[in-house]
Each structure stands twice: as structure tokens, then as C-alpha cells.
């Protein structure tokens, strides 16, 4: 296992993560890592869904050649 550290979370959150990890047959570390990845993907999806600003559209429509 990689080097570790401790983070403080509520007992309720710990219990929820522990249950989820058990359901997924993963370690808590793996479950938390997957949750972080999912949150990052969600943020990227939100960014991609945002309408482009005028200058971004102009830049994308510019002739590259």
C-alpha cells in the first residue's frame, strides 16, 4: 500500500463510506478515490455544458491555416 495519512471525517460519513466500500468489494481508499474521480468528471461535464463566451466561439471558428 502507498504511504498513508489521516483525514478527519464524521462517524456518520465513515460508516457510509465503509458500507459503500463493502458493497463494492473495495477498500475505503479505493472507494474514496473513485468518488473523487467521479466528482472531477462531474465538474468537467458541467464546464463542458456551459455555453461558450463570444471570444471562445470566435477563437474556435478562426481559420487555422
C-alpha positions in Angstrom: 0.0 0.0 0.0 1.1 3.5 -0.7 2.1 5.9 2.0 -0.9 7.0 4.1 -2.3 9.9 6.1 -5.3 10.5 8.3 -8.3 12.7 7.5 -10.9 13.7 10.0 -14.5 12.8 8.9 -17.6 12.4 11.0 -18.5 8.9 12.2 -21.6 9.0 10.0 -19.5 9.7 6.9 -17.1 7.0 7.9 -19.9 4.5 8.3 -21.4 5.5 4.9 -18.1 5.1 3.1 -17.4 1.8 4.9 -20.8 0.4 3.8 -20.3 1.6 0.2 -16.8 0.1 0.1 -18.2 -3.2 1.4 -21.0 -3.2 -1.2 -18.5 -2.5 -4.0 -16.0 -5.1 -2.6 -13.3 -2.4 -2.4 -11.1 -0.8 0.2 -12.2 2.5 1.7 -9.2 4.1 -0.1 -10.4 2.7 -3.5 -14.0 3.9 -2.9 -12.8 7.4 -1.9 -10.5 7.6 -4.9 -13.4 6.6 -7.2 -15.7 9.2 -5.6 -13.0 11.9 -6.1 -12.7 10.8 -9.8 -16.5 10.9 -10.2 -16.6 14.4 -8.7 -13.9 15.6 -11.0 -15.7 14.1 -14.0 -18.9 15.8 -13.0 -17.1 19.2 -12.7 -15.6 18.7 -16.2 -19.0 17.8 -17.6 -20.5 20.9 -16.0 -17.7 23.0 -17.6 -18.3 21.4 -21.0 -22.1 22.1 -20.7 -21.6 25.8 -20.1 -22.2 28.0 -23.1 -19.0 29.4 -24.7 -18.2 33.1 -24.4 -18.1 35.1 -27.6 -14.3 35.2 -27.6 -14.2 31.4 -27.3 -16.6 31.0 -30.2 -14.6 33.4 -32.3 -11.3 31.6 -31.5 -12.8 28.2 -32.3 -14.3 29.5 -35.6 -11.0 31.1 -36.7 -9.2 29.8 -39.7 -6.2 27.7 -38.6 -4.5 27.9 -41.8 
